[in-house]
Amino acid sequence: MAVSKRNIFRGKALEQYAASRQRDVLPRLVSPPVFVFFWILLGLLIVGGTLLWLTRVPMYVSGSGVVLDQGLMQGNQANGVAVAVIFLPANRQEMHVQPGQLILLHLGSGGAQLTYKVKDVDPGVISPSAARSRYGLDSETAQVITGPSVVLSVILGPAFPAHQYAGSSVSAQVQAGSQRVLSLLLGSPN
């Protein structure tokens, strides 16, 4: 008996199998709209991360001080002009305050917010006892100095007569630098 060499597979099935092996087939794990959404999401994360890295926010330092008569300060001859002497804590390494910089002042306990420019920044750090003797502060006004301080002076101008406001307490806020947003979110220094 003669054995026939007959193929057990159909011809059409073999053609489909060969054609399917030739074209690329992507797994159907994610549909194309979701795939595009993930690419857009990745792009937004990269842009957001870059903005967080590059954007800087201002840092403010609060201090307190007292209003003095400018004639009482050493080296000044003009009487009647009120000067606010502000004591900022000296323990901040990132503090960069310069003359001409804007400062926000609150005169007295219920005073309005006033914006002035810093006239002088004393070089170095001053101790509470040295500040008391240098600026002639009594025991009550010297309580605004809590530790080693950087001293700023601000001329209040003719709207605040020195004889009326001398000895008044002042609270202040001044921009003393900036920090990256990302370092604020992570809690690490600049």
Stockholm file with secondary structure:
# STOCKHOLM 1.0

chainA/1-190         MAVSKRNIFRGKALEQYAASRQRDVLPRLVSPPVFVFFWILLGLLIVGGTLLWLTRVPMYVSGSGVVLDQGLMQGNQANGVAVAVIFLPANRQEMHVQPGQLILLHLGSGGAQLTYKVKDVDPGVISPSAARSRYGLDSETAQVITGPSVVLSVILGPAFPAHQYAGSSVSAQVQAGSQRVLSLLLGSPN
#=GR chainA/1-190 SS CCCCCCCSSCHHHHHHHHHHHHSCCCCTTSCHHHHHHHHHHHHHHHHHHHHHHHCEEEEEEEEEEEEEEGGGSTTCCCCSEEEEEEEEETTCTTCCCCTTCEEEEEETTTCCEEEEECCEECSSCBCHHHHHHHHTCCTTGGGGCCSSEEEEEEEEEEEEEHHHHTTCEEEEEEEEEEEEHHHHHHTCCC
#=GC SS_cons         CCCCCCCSSCHHHHHHHHHHHHSCCCCTTSCHHHHHHHHHHHHHHHHHHHHHHHCEEEEEEEEEEEEEEGGGSTTCCCCSEEEEEEEEETTCTTCCCCTTCEEEEEETTTCCEEEEECCEECSSCBCHHHHHHHHTCCTTGGGGCCSSEEEEEEEEEEEEEHHHHTTCEEEEEEEEEEEEHHHHHHTCCC
//
